[in-house]
Amino acid sequence: METKDLLILEPFYGGSHKQLIKTITNSLDNHNVKYDLFTLRAKKWPWKARCGAIMLSEAIPRDVSYRTLFCSSDLSLSEFVGIRPDFYHCHKVVYFHENQLVYPVQKSETLDFQFGYNQILTALAANEIYFNSLYNFQSFVMNINEFLRRIPEYKPKDIKEKIESKSKVLHFPLTFNKEISTLKVKEDSNEKILHIVWAHRWEYDKDPLTFFKTLFELQENDFKFCVSILGQGFTDVPKVFTEGKEKLKEGTIQNWGYVEDRNKYLSILQSCDVAISTAIHEFFGVSMMECCYSGCYPLCPNKLSYPEIYPSECLYNTPRQLYKKLREFCLKPWLASELHKKLNIDYSKYSWDKMESDYLNILKVGSKRQCT
C-alpha cells in the first residue's frame, strides 16, 4: 500500500476555503510533499455540509494510506471516519473558517440544529483544531453547552472542555508580498471622487441591505461617490443587488460582480479609497484585510472579529455612524488615503511568509504517523 504525507478534504471549494488550500498546496508542491486533494464544488452549501462526508468518502482510494488528514469544519469528520474507519488512526486536523453556533438566522428561517451539531462532533473527532480568529474560537467554545442543551433529556458533560483543550487560534494566511505589494502605488488627487468598495459574498449574512441603504441615502443627499461591488454570488442572491444596480445613478458603478482574475481584482482594490463591511456573521474577513493592505481605509462593524484586527477609529456602532463617516469622506475624498497612512496594523501577523512554517508543522509534513 502506498503511503502519502497528507490528505486534504474540502466539501465547499470556493472563496476563502479555496484560497487557503491553494496557498497551502503551492507550498507543499515547493517542498515535494506527497499529498492528495479531494474537493466538492462551492454550490448548495447546506447539502455539502450534510452530505459531503459520504460524497468524499467514495472518491478517496482505499489503496493509499495517509499520515495526516486536513479539512475544514464544513466536513462532518465524525461521519467521514465512521464511513471510512481506515482513517481512524490518522492525525486529524480541522480548520474553522466559521462556526454555525452563532449563525444569524433570518426571520423567515428556523435554525437547522444539524449544522452546529455536526461541527461539534467534527471538533470531538479531531486531534487538533484551529480557528482563524480569537472571536471564532471564543464564540464557538462558549456556546457549545447552551447549544447542546436544546437536545431533550441531555446535559452535556465535559464536551466544551474536551474541544477547548485541543483548540488554538491560527490566523488565515495572506500572500501579501507576492500579490499585493507588487502593484503600483495609488496616486492621491484633491479632484477625485470617493471610490467605495464592497467585496463580500452576495449573501444575507454580509448584510448587503444596510450597505445599499447607506449608498441610496448618500445619493439622495447629492453626495458624490463611485462604487465597486465585488464578491461572489451563489444560488440565492438577495434582491437588494438588483435594486442597487437599478437605483444607483449611471456612472456610479465602476465594477460589478465577481472578478476571476486575481491580479485584476487586486488592481481594482488599489483603485478604491474606502472598504466597507456591514457583516453580521464574520470570523476573520479576508477581503477586508486585502482591501486594507491595498490602500483602502476600512470601515467595519464594532463587533465580530473586527475589533481584534482593526483600530477603534475604523469601527462603527450603528448604520448611522457608517453613513456619517462616508458622508465626511465624500466631502473630503482625499481624507481616506491620509487616514489610511496613519493606521497601525501589523500585516505580518497575517502573512503567509511568516506563517508558512506554522501551517506545515500542524500538517505534520514528514511525520511518521500513518493510518493503519
C-alpha positions in Angstrom: 0.0 0.0 0.0 1.3 3.4 -0.9 1.8 5.9 1.9 1.4 9.7 1.5 2.0 12.5 3.9 -1.3 14.3 3.7 -4.9 14.2 2.6 -6.8 17.5 2.2 -10.6 17.4 2.0 -12.8 20.4 1.3 -16.6 19.9 0.7 -17.1 23.6 -0.3 -14.2 24.5 -2.5 -14.7 28.2 -3.1 -14.0 31.7 -1.6 -11.6 31.7 1.4 -11.7 27.9 1.7 -10.2 27.6 -1.8 -7.8 30.4 -1.2 -6.4 28.7 1.9 -6.0 25.4 0.2 -4.3 26.9 -2.9 -1.8 28.7 -0.6 -1.1 25.5 1.3 -0.7 23.3 -1.8 1.6 25.7 -3.5 3.9 25.4 -0.5 3.5 21.6 -0.4 4.5 21.4 -4.1 7.6 23.5 -3.4 8.6 21.1 -0.6 7.9 18.0 -2.6 5.3 16.7 -0.1 3.2 13.7 -1.2 -0.4 14.7 -0.8 -3.9 14.2 -2.3 -6.6 16.8 -2.5 -10.3 16.0 -2.9 -12.9 18.7 -3.1 -16.6 19.4 -3.9 -17.9 22.4 -5.8 -18.9 25.5 -3.9 -22.5 25.1 -4.7 -25.5 24.4 -2.4 -23.7 24.7 0.9 -26.4 23.1 3.1 -26.2 19.9 1.1 -22.4 19.8 1.1 -22.4 20.3 4.8 -25.0 17.5 5.3 -23.7 15.0 2.7 -20.1 16.0 2.0 -18.7 13.1 4.1 -20.3 10.3 2.1 -19.6 12.1 -1.2 -15.9 12.5 -0.4 -15.5 9.1 1.2 -16.4 7.4 -2.1 -13.8 9.4 -4.1 -10.8 8.6 -1.9 -8.9 5.4 -2.9 -8.5 2.6 -0.4 -5.1 1.5 -1.5 -3.4 4.7 -0.2 -2.7 5.5 3.4 -2.1 9.0 4.8 -0.3 10.3 7.9 -2.4 13.4 8.3 -5.9 14.4 7.3 -6.7 18.2 7.0 -10.2 19.5 6.4 -12.4 22.5 7.2 -15.2 22.3 9.7 -17.7 22.1 6.8 -16.9 18.4 6.6 -18.7 16.2 9.1 -15.5 14.5 10.2 -17.1 12.1 12.6 -19.4 10.8 9.8 -16.4 10.5 7.4 -14.4 8.4 9.9 -17.4 6.3 10.5 -17.8 5.6 6.8 -14.0 5.2 6.3 -12.7 3.6 9.5 -9.3 3.2 7.8 -8.8 6.9 8.7 -9.4 6.4 12.4 -5.7 6.4 13.3 -4.8 9.3 11.0 -3.8 12.5 12.7 -6.9 14.7 12.0 -6.6 18.5 11.8 -9.6 20.7 11.4 -9.7 24.4 10.4 -12.7 26.5 11.4 -13.2 29.3 8.9 -16.6 30.0 10.6 -18.9 28.4 13.1 -22.6 27.7 13.0 -23.3 28.1 16.7 -23.8 31.8 16.2 -25.2 31.9 12.7 -27.8 34.8 12.4 -31.0 33.1 11.2 -33.3 35.1 9.0 -36.9 35.7 10.3 -38.2 33.5 7.5 -36.0 30.6 8.6 -35.7 28.3 11.5 -32.4 27.1 13.0 -31.0 23.9 11.4 -29.6 22.3 14.5 -27.7 19.7 12.4 -25.1 22.2 11.1 -23.9 23.3 14.5 -24.1 19.8 15.9 -22.0 18.4 13.0 -19.3 21.0 13.8 -19.3 20.0 17.5 -18.9 16.3 16.5 -16.2 17.2 14.0 -14.3 19.0 16.7 -14.6 16.0 19.0 -13.3 13.7 16.2 -10.3 15.9 15.5 -6.9 15.7 17.1 -6.1 19.3 16.6 -8.5 22.3 15.9 -7.5 25.7 14.6 -9.7 28.8 14.4 -8.9 31.8 12.1 -9.6 34.4 14.9 -10.0 34.6 18.6 -13.6 35.6 18.1 -14.3 32.5 16.1 -12.7 30.3 18.8 -14.5 32.0 21.8 -17.9 32.2 20.1 -17.7 28.5 19.3 -16.4 27.2 22.6 -18.5 29.4 24.8 -21.8 28.4 23.1 -21.3 24.7 23.0 -23.1 23.8 26.2 -26.0 26.2 25.6 -26.4 24.8 22.0 -26.4 21.1 23.2 -28.9 21.8 25.9 -31.5 22.0 23.1 -31.3 18.2 22.9 -34.2 16.8 25.0 -33.2 14.8 28.1 -29.4 15.5 27.7 -27.0 17.5 29.7 -23.5 17.8 28.1 -20.6 16.6 30.1 -17.1 17.9 29.5 -17.7 18.5 25.8 -16.7 22.1 25.9 -13.5 21.2 27.9 -12.5 18.4 25.5 -12.8 20.7 22.5 -11.2 23.7 24.2 -8.1 21.7 25.3 -7.1 20.9 21.7 -8.0 24.2 20.1 -5.8 27.1 19.1 -6.0 30.3 17.0 -4.1 30.3 13.7 -4.9 33.3 11.5 -5.8 33.0 7.9 -2.7 33.5 5.9 -2.5 36.0 3.0 0.2 36.2 0.4 0.7 40.0 0.7 4.2 40.3 -0.7 3.7 38.0 -3.7 0.4 39.5 -4.9 -0.5 42.9 -3.5 2.7 44.9 -2.7 3.9 44.4 -6.3 1.1 46.6 -7.7 1.6 50.3 -8.4 1.1 52.8 -5.6 -2.2 54.7 -5.7 -1.9 58.4 -6.5 -3.9 61.0 -4.4 -5.9 63.7 -6.0 -7.9 66.5 -4.5 -10.2 66.4 -7.5 -11.1 62.8 -7.2 -14.5 61.3 -6.3 -14.6 58.9 -3.4 -14.4 55.3 -4.6 -16.1 52.8 -2.2 -15.6 49.1 -2.4 -17.8 46.2 -1.0 -16.0 42.9 -1.6 -18.0 40.2 0.1 -20.2 37.2 -0.7 -23.6 38.2 -2.0 -25.5 36.6 0.8 -27.7 37.6 3.7 -25.1 37.2 6.5 -23.0 40.0 4.9 -26.0 42.4 5.3 -25.9 44.0 1.8 -29.2 45.7 2.6 -27.6 48.0 5.1 -24.8 48.8 2.7 -27.1 49.7 -0.2 -29.4 51.7 2.0 -26.4 53.8 3.0 -25.4 54.3 -0.6 -29.0 55.3 -1.5 -29.1 57.9 1.2 -25.8 59.4 0.1 -27.1 59.6 -3.4 -30.4 61.1 -2.3 -28.5 63.8 -0.5 -26.3 64.6 -3.6 -23.0 63.3 -2.2 -20.7 62.3 -5.0 -19.1 58.8 -4.9 -18.5 55.8 -7.1 -18.6 52.2 -6.1 -17.2 48.7 -6.9 -19.5 45.9 -5.8 -17.3 42.8 -5.9 -17.6 39.3 -4.3 -19.3 36.1 -5.4 -23.0 35.3 -5.7 -24.4 31.9 -5.2 -27.9 30.3 -5.7 -30.0 32.8 -3.8 -28.7 36.3 -4.3 -30.5 38.9 -2.1 -32.9 41.1 -4.1 -31.2 44.3 -3.0 -28.4 43.7 -5.5 -30.9 44.0 -8.4 -32.4 47.1 -6.7 -29.0 48.6 -6.2 -28.0 48.2 -9.8 -31.2 49.9 -10.9 -31.3 52.8 -8.4 -27.6 53.9 -8.4 -27.0 56.6 -11.0 -25.4 55.9 -14.3 -21.6 56.0 -14.0 -21.7 55.4 -10.2 -20.9 51.7 -10.5 -17.3 51.1 -11.6 -17.1 47.4 -11.2 -19.9 44.8 -10.6 -19.6 41.2 -9.6 -17.0 38.5 -9.1 -13.6 39.1 -10.6 -11.9 35.8 -11.5 -8.5 37.2 -12.4 -6.6 37.7 -9.2 -4.3 40.5 -10.4 -7.3 42.4 -11.9 -9.1 42.0 -8.6 -6.2 43.4 -6.6 -5.8 46.2 -9.1 -9.4 47.2 -8.5 -8.9 47.2 -4.8 -5.9 49.5 -5.1 -8.0 52.0 -7.1 -10.5 52.3 -4.2 -10.4 54.6 -1.2 -12.8 53.1 1.4 -13.7 49.4 2.0 -17.0 48.7 3.8 -18.2 45.7 5.8 -21.7 45.5 7.0 -21.4 41.9 8.0 -23.5 40.3 10.8 -21.6 37.0 10.5 -17.8 37.3 10.1 -14.9 35.4 11.7 -11.9 36.9 10.0 -12.6 38.9 6.9 -10.1 38.0 4.2 -11.4 40.5 1.7 -11.4 43.4 4.2 -7.8 42.7 5.0 -6.8 42.6 1.4 -8.6 45.9 0.8 -6.9 47.5 3.7 -3.4 46.3 2.6 -4.2 47.6 -0.9 -4.7 51.1 0.4 -8.4 51.3 1.3 -9.5 52.7 4.6 -11.6 50.0 6.4 -15.0 50.8 7.9 -16.2 47.8 9.9 -18.9 47.0 12.5 -17.6 47.2 16.1 -18.3 43.5 16.7 -17.4 40.0 15.5 -13.8 39.6 14.6 -13.1 43.2 13.5 -12.1 44.7 16.9 -9.2 42.3 17.3 -7.9 43.2 13.8 -8.6 46.9 13.2 -8.1 50.1 15.3 -11.1 51.6 17.0 -11.2 54.5 14.6 -12.1 52.1 11.8 -15.1 50.7 13.7 -18.7 51.9 13.7 -21.5 51.0 16.1 -24.6 51.8 14.0 -25.6 52.3 10.4 -26.0 56.0 11.1 -22.4 56.2 12.1 -21.4 54.4 8.9 -23.4 57.0 6.9 -21.8 59.9 8.7 -18.3 58.5 8.1 -18.9 58.1 4.4 -20.5 61.5 4.2 -17.3 63.0 5.5 -15.2 61.1 3.1 -17.5 62.1 0.2 -16.9 65.8 1.1 -13.1 65.2 1.6 -12.2 62.2 -0.7 -8.5 62.7 0.0 -9.1 62.1 3.7 -9.5 58.4 3.5 -6.0 58.0 2.0 -4.5 60.3 4.6 -6.1 58.4 7.4 -5.0 55.1 5.9 -1.4 56.1 6.0 -1.7 56.6 9.8 -3.2 53.2 10.6 -1.2 51.0 12.9 -1.9 47.4 11.6 0.7 44.7 11.8 0.1 42.9 8.5 2.9 40.5 9.1 0.7 38.7 11.6 -1.4 37.5 8.7 1.3 37.0 6.1 2.0 33.5 4.6 5.7 34.3 4.6 5.6 34.4 8.4 3.0 31.7 8.9 4.1 29.1 6.4 6.2 27.1 8.9 3.3 27.1 11.4 0.9 25.5 8.8 3.5 23.0 7.7 4.0 22.0 11.3 0.3 21.4 12.0 0.0 19.3 8.9 2.8 17.1 10.3 4.6 17.1 7.0 7.2 14.4 7.1 6.0 12.9 10.4 5.8 9.1 10.8 2.1 8.9 11.6 0.0 6.9 9.2 -3.4 5.2 9.0 -3.4 1.5 9.8 
